[in-house]
């Protein structure tokens, strides 16, 4: 499955295994901060609870909210 997050999208880590439970985004939301046009597998995102920015794999995340969409 190809995922295509855009800057400003809010995403959440998918719980796939215990190995990911120790990652900084395991229990937090992540906001997409930078797309990598040359990559279909990775994006940069900031962990909302800590402010730390990391390189993430699309396969580890699911989309919660598109940037600019009203979800209320």
BAKE-920746 format. One record per atom (N, C-alpha, C): residue number from 1; residue in three letters; atom name; y, z, x. Coordinates in steps of 0.1 Angstrom, whole numbers, plus 5000, padded with zeros to 4 digits. Example, Ala and Ser with C-alpha at 12.3 -4.5 7.8 and 13.67 -1.06 7.14 Angstrom:
residues 2
(milum 1 'ALA' 'N' (4943 5078 5132))
(milum 1 'ALA' 'CA' (4955 5078 5123))
(milum 1 'ALA' 'C' (4967 5078 5132))
(milum 2 'SER' 'N' (4978 5071 5128))
(milum 2 'SER' 'CA' (4989 5071 5137))
(milum 2 'SER' 'C' (5000 5079 5129))
end
This chain:
residues 72
(milum 1 'UNK' 'N' (4988 5000 5008))
(milum 1 'UNK' 'CA' (5000 5000 5000))
(milum 1 'UNK' 'C' (5012 5000 5009))
(milum 2 'UNK' 'N' (5022 4991 5006))
(milum 2 'UNK' 'CA' (5034 4990 5014))
(milum 2 'UNK' 'C' (5044 4999 5006))
(milum 3 'UNK' 'N' (5051 5008 5013))
(milum 3 'UNK' 'CA' (5061 5016 5007))
(milum 3 'UNK' 'C' (5074 5011 5014))
(milum 4 'UNK' 'N' (5085 5012 5006))
(milum 4 'UNK' 'CA' (5098 5007 5011))
(milum 4 'UNK' 'C' (5109 5017 5007))
(milum 5 'UNK' 'N' (5110 5027 5015))
(milum 5 'UNK' 'CA' (5121 5037 5012))
(milum 5 'UNK' 'C' (5134 5032 5018))
(milum 6 'UNK' 'N' (5145 5035 5011))
(milum 6 'UNK' 'CA' (5158 5031 5016))
(milum 6 'UNK' 'C' (5166 5044 5019))
(milum 7 'UNK' 'N' (5176 5042 5027))
(milum 7 'UNK' 'CA' (5185 5053 5032))
(milum 7 'UNK' 'C' (5190 5060 5019))
(milum 8 'UNK' 'N' (5189 5073 5019))
(milum 8 'UNK' 'CA' (5193 5081 5007))
(milum 8 'UNK' 'C' (5182 5084 4997))
(milum 9 'UNK' 'N' (5171 5078 4998))
(milum 9 'UNK' 'CA' (5160 5081 4989))
(milum 9 'UNK' 'C' (5155 5095 4993))
(milum 10 'UNK' 'N' (5150 5102 4982))
(milum 10 'UNK' 'CA' (5144 5116 4984))
(milum 10 'UNK' 'C' (5129 5114 4983))
(milum 11 'UNK' 'N' (5122 5119 4993))
(milum 11 'UNK' 'CA' (5108 5118 4993))
(milum 11 'UNK' 'C' (5101 5132 4995))
(milum 12 'UNK' 'N' (5088 5132 4993))
(milum 12 'UNK' 'CA' (5081 5145 4995))
(milum 12 'UNK' 'C' (5068 5141 5002))
(milum 13 'UNK' 'N' (5063 5150 5011))
(milum 13 'UNK' 'CA' (5051 5148 5018))
(milum 13 'UNK' 'C' (5039 5149 5008))
(milum 14 'UNK' 'N' (5030 5140 5009))
(milum 14 'UNK' 'CA' (5018 5141 5002))
(milum 14 'UNK' 'C' (5008 5150 5009))
(milum 15 'UNK' 'N' (5002 5159 5002))
(milum 15 'UNK' 'CA' (4992 5168 5008))
(milum 15 'UNK' 'C' (4979 5161 5010))
(milum 16 'UNK' 'N' (4976 5156 5022))
(milum 16 'UNK' 'CA' (4964 5149 5024))
(milum 16 'UNK' 'C' (4953 5156 5032))
(milum 17 'UNK' 'N' (4958 5166 5040))
(milum 17 'UNK' 'CA' (4948 5174 5048))
(milum 17 'UNK' 'C' (4955 5186 5053))
(milum 18 'UNK' 'N' (4947 5196 5058))
(milum 18 'UNK' 'CA' (4953 5208 5063))
(milum 18 'UNK' 'C' (4960 5205 5076))
(milum 19 'UNK' 'N' (4957 5195 5083))
(milum 19 'UNK' 'CA' (4964 5192 5095))
(milum 19 'UNK' 'C' (4979 5189 5093))
(milum 20 'UNK' 'N' (4983 5184 5081))
(milum 20 'UNK' 'CA' (4997 5182 5078))
(milum 20 'UNK' 'C' (5004 5194 5073))
(milum 21 'UNK' 'N' (4997 5204 5070))
(milum 21 'UNK' 'CA' (5003 5217 5065))
(milum 21 'UNK' 'C' (5013 5223 5075))
(milum 22 'UNK' 'N' (5011 5221 5088))
(milum 22 'UNK' 'CA' (5019 5227 5098))
(milum 22 'UNK' 'C' (5032 5218 5101))
(milum 23 'UNK' 'N' (5033 5206 5095))
(milum 23 'UNK' 'CA' (5044 5198 5098))
(milum 23 'UNK' 'C' (5057 5204 5091))
(milum 24 'UNK' 'N' (5069 5202 5097))
(milum 24 'UNK' 'CA' (5081 5208 5091))
(milum 24 'UNK' 'C' (5084 5204 5077))
(milum 25 'UNK' 'N' (5079 5193 5072))
(milum 25 'UNK' 'CA' (5082 5188 5059))
(milum 25 'UNK' 'C' (5072 5191 5049))
(milum 26 'UNK' 'N' (5061 5198 5052))
(milum 26 'UNK' 'CA' (5050 5201 5043))
(milum 26 'UNK' 'C' (5054 5207 5030))
(milum 27 'UNK' 'N' (5064 5216 5030))
(milum 27 'UNK' 'CA' (5068 5223 5018))
(milum 27 'UNK' 'C' (5083 5221 5015))
(milum 28 'UNK' 'N' (5088 5209 5019))
(milum 28 'UNK' 'CA' (5102 5206 5018))
(milum 28 'UNK' 'C' (5104 5192 5013))
(milum 29 'UNK' 'N' (5116 5189 5009))
(milum 29 'UNK' 'CA' (5120 5175 5006))
(milum 29 'UNK' 'C' (5125 5169 5018))
(milum 30 'UNK' 'N' (5124 5156 5019))
(milum 30 'UNK' 'CA' (5130 5148 5030))
(milum 30 'UNK' 'C' (5139 5137 5024))
(milum 31 'UNK' 'N' (5151 5136 5030))
(milum 31 'UNK' 'CA' (5159 5125 5027))
(milum 31 'UNK' 'C' (5159 5114 5038))
(milum 32 'UNK' 'N' (5157 5102 5033))
(milum 32 'UNK' 'CA' (5156 5091 5043))
(milum 32 'UNK' 'C' (5170 5088 5049))
(milum 33 'UNK' 'N' (5170 5089 5062))
(milum 33 'UNK' 'CA' (5183 5087 5069))
(milum 33 'UNK' 'C' (5185 5074 5077))
(milum 34 'UNK' 'N' (5173 5068 5080))
(milum 34 'UNK' 'CA' (5174 5055 5087))
(milum 34 'UNK' 'C' (5161 5047 5085))
(milum 35 'UNK' 'N' (5163 5034 5082))
(milum 35 'UNK' 'CA' (5152 5025 5081))
(milum 35 'UNK' 'C' (5150 5018 5094))
(milum 36 'UNK' 'N' (5138 5014 5096))
(milum 36 'UNK' 'CA' (5134 5007 5108))
(milum 36 'UNK' 'C' (5130 4993 5104))
(milum 37 'UNK' 'N' (5139 4983 5104))
(milum 37 'UNK' 'CA' (5136 4970 5099))
(milum 37 'UNK' 'C' (5124 4963 5106))
(milum 38 'UNK' 'N' (5122 4967 5119))
(milum 38 'UNK' 'CA' (5111 4961 5126))
(milum 38 'UNK' 'C' (5098 4968 5123))
(milum 39 'UNK' 'N' (5098 4978 5115))
(milum 39 'UNK' 'CA' (5085 4985 5112))
(milum 39 'UNK' 'C' (5083 4986 5097))
(milum 40 'UNK' 'N' (5071 4984 5093))
(milum 40 'UNK' 'CA' (5067 4986 5079))
(milum 40 'UNK' 'C' (5059 4999 5078))
(milum 41 'UNK' 'N' (5059 5007 5088))
(milum 41 'UNK' 'CA' (5051 5020 5088))
(milum 41 'UNK' 'C' (5059 5032 5090))
(milum 42 'UNK' 'N' (5072 5031 5096))
(milum 42 'UNK' 'CA' (5079 5043 5099))
(milum 42 'UNK' 'C' (5093 5043 5094))
(milum 43 'UNK' 'N' (5099 5055 5092))
(milum 43 'UNK' 'CA' (5113 5057 5089))
(milum 43 'UNK' 'C' (5117 5070 5094))
(milum 44 'UNK' 'N' (5131 5072 5095))
(milum 44 'UNK' 'CA' (5136 5085 5099))
(milum 44 'UNK' 'C' (5140 5092 5087))
(milum 45 'UNK' 'N' (5138 5105 5087))
(milum 45 'UNK' 'CA' (5142 5113 5076))
(milum 45 'UNK' 'C' (5145 5127 5080))
(milum 46 'UNK' 'N' (5154 5134 5073))
(milum 46 'UNK' 'CA' (5159 5147 5075))
(milum 46 'UNK' 'C' (5152 5157 5066))
(milum 47 'UNK' 'N' (5146 5167 5071))
(milum 47 'UNK' 'CA' (5140 5178 5063))
(milum 47 'UNK' 'C' (5151 5186 5057))
(milum 48 'UNK' 'N' (5152 5186 5044))
(milum 48 'UNK' 'CA' (5163 5192 5036))
(milum 48 'UNK' 'C' (5164 5207 5039))
(milum 49 'UNK' 'N' (5153 5214 5041))
(milum 49 'UNK' 'CA' (5153 5229 5043))
(milum 49 'UNK' 'C' (5158 5233 5057))
(milum 50 'UNK' 'N' (5156 5224 5067))
(milum 50 'UNK' 'CA' (5160 5228 5081))
(milum 50 'UNK' 'C' (5171 5219 5087))
(milum 51 'UNK' 'N' (5173 5207 5082))
(milum 51 'UNK' 'CA' (5182 5198 5087))
(milum 51 'UNK' 'C' (5177 5190 5099))
(milum 52 'UNK' 'N' (5164 5192 5103))
(milum 52 'UNK' 'CA' (5158 5185 5114))
(milum 52 'UNK' 'C' (5155 5171 5110))
(milum 53 'UNK' 'N' (5157 5162 5119))
(milum 53 'UNK' 'CA' (5154 5148 5117))
(milum 53 'UNK' 'C' (5142 5143 5125))
(milum 54 'UNK' 'N' (5133 5136 5119))
(milum 54 'UNK' 'CA' (5121 5132 5125))
(milum 54 'UNK' 'C' (5118 5117 5122))
(milum 55 'UNK' 'N' (5109 5111 5130))
(milum 55 'UNK' 'CA' (5103 5099 5127))
(milum 55 'UNK' 'C' (5091 5101 5118))
(milum 56 'UNK' 'N' (5090 5095 5107))
(milum 56 'UNK' 'CA' (5079 5098 5098))
(milum 56 'UNK' 'C' (5071 5085 5095))
(milum 57 'UNK' 'N' (5059 5087 5090))
(milum 57 'UNK' 'CA' (5050 5076 5086))
(milum 57 'UNK' 'C' (5051 5074 5071))
(milum 58 'UNK' 'N' (5054 5062 5065))
(milum 58 'UNK' 'CA' (5054 5060 5051))
(milum 58 'UNK' 'C' (5042 5065 5044))
(milum 59 'UNK' 'N' (5030 5064 5050))
(milum 59 'UNK' 'CA' (5018 5068 5043))
(milum 59 'UNK' 'C' (5017 5083 5040))
(milum 60 'UNK' 'N' (5025 5091 5047))
(milum 60 'UNK' 'CA' (5025 5105 5044))
(milum 60 'UNK' 'C' (5034 5110 5033))
(milum 61 'UNK' 'N' (5042 5101 5027))
(milum 61 'UNK' 'CA' (5052 5105 5017))
(milum 61 'UNK' 'C' (5051 5097 5004))
(milum 62 'UNK' 'N' (5056 5103 4994))
(milum 62 'UNK' 'CA' (5058 5096 4981))
(milum 62 'UNK' 'C' (5072 5097 4976))
(milum 63 'UNK' 'N' (5077 5088 4969))
(milum 63 'UNK' 'CA' (5091 5087 4965))
(milum 63 'UNK' 'C' (5093 5096 4953))
(milum 64 'UNK' 'N' (5104 5105 4954))
(milum 64 'UNK' 'CA' (5107 5113 4943))
(milum 64 'UNK' 'C' (5119 5107 4935))
(milum 65 'UNK' 'N' (5129 5102 4943))
(milum 65 'UNK' 'CA' (5141 5097 4936))
(milum 65 'UNK' 'C' (5148 5087 4945))
(milum 66 'UNK' 'N' (5151 5075 4939))
(milum 66 'UNK' 'CA' (5158 5065 4947))
(milum 66 'UNK' 'C' (5173 5069 4948))
(milum 67 'UNK' 'N' (5179 5065 4959))
(milum 67 'UNK' 'CA' (5193 5068 4962))
(milum 67 'UNK' 'C' (5201 5062 4950))
(milum 68 'UNK' 'N' (5211 5069 4945))
(milum 68 'UNK' 'CA' (5220 5064 4935))
(milum 68 'UNK' 'C' (5214 5065 4921))
(milum 69 'UNK' 'N' (5202 5068 4919))
(milum 69 'UNK' 'CA' (5196 5069 4905))
(milum 69 'UNK' 'C' (5199 5083 4899))
(milum 70 'UNK' 'N' (5202 5083 4887))
(milum 70 'UNK' 'CA' (5204 5096 4880))
(milum 70 'UNK' 'C' (5191 5100 4873))
(milum 71 'UNK' 'N' (5186 5112 4877))
(milum 71 'UNK' 'CA' (5173 5117 4872))
(milum 71 'UNK' 'C' (5175 5129 4864))
(milum 72 'UNK' 'N' (5184 5128 4855))
(milum 72 'UNK' 'CA' (5186 5140 4846))
(milum 72 'UNK' 'C' (5188 5136 4832))
end
